[in-house]
Amino acid sequence: GESVGLHLPTLSVQEGDNSIINCAYSNSASDYFIWYKQESGKGPQFIIDIRSNMDKRQGQRVTVLLNKTVKHLSLQIAATQPGDSAVYFCAAYPHNNNDMRFGAGTRLTVKP
Amino acid sequence: GAVVSQHPSRVICKSGTSVKIECRSLDFQATTMFWYRQFPKKSLMLMATSNEGSKATYEQGVEKDKFLINHASLTLSTLTVTSAHPEDSSFYICSARVPGPGANVLTFGAGSRLTVL
């Protein structure tokens, strides 16, 4: 079955606000997690990744937090912009498997 | 940067015909490519792993005779949907790992939307 999943299918935020997208994973998930952004009609684009030996990793306007105790990771987007509107997927490699598995996805809508 | 290119981006075909989708790695060699399928408002589902010079590895429930995969060179993998039916209509996306730092990250093509009438 799925090794990663998401809490909410949709998230709507006001432009300029911060967005938090959550993802839960199971024991079968790997020690390496990736967040992808997929705009309508396009393939997923890499946003940021994190290994399990880290709790936090920051990129440009994005931060990924990993809580291994509760098997939860989140993607935080600062000062959300209309261009951030997309579906966001967390992904992982199940243990002993080279095939990346995706969570269900959260559709982020940014209201002007 | 490294790019994965898919062609065609959109294709409409009649039921019963076969459709070929190409996935190319530009500026890098990919011994392995991955084919995903995505239904509307759904996540990506791995269909098969394409291996250069050998048979593809299919996920459980994916018909290998229906979805023919050929990885003829280090830069090209093709997915052929044979005897297509309306239920095969979907968004097909290929991906590959770019060699070097960050090789665990999959780089995706732009996807190919198949509509079977």
Interface residues (C-beta under 8 A of the other chain):
Chain A: Y32 I34 Y36 G41 K42 G43 P44 Q45 F46 D49 F89 A91 Y93 N98 D99 M100 R101 F102 G103 A104 G105 R107
Chain B: V4 Q6 T32 F34 K41 K42 S43 L44 M45 L46 T49 E59 I93 S95 G102 N104 V105 L106 T107 F108 G109 A110 G111 R113
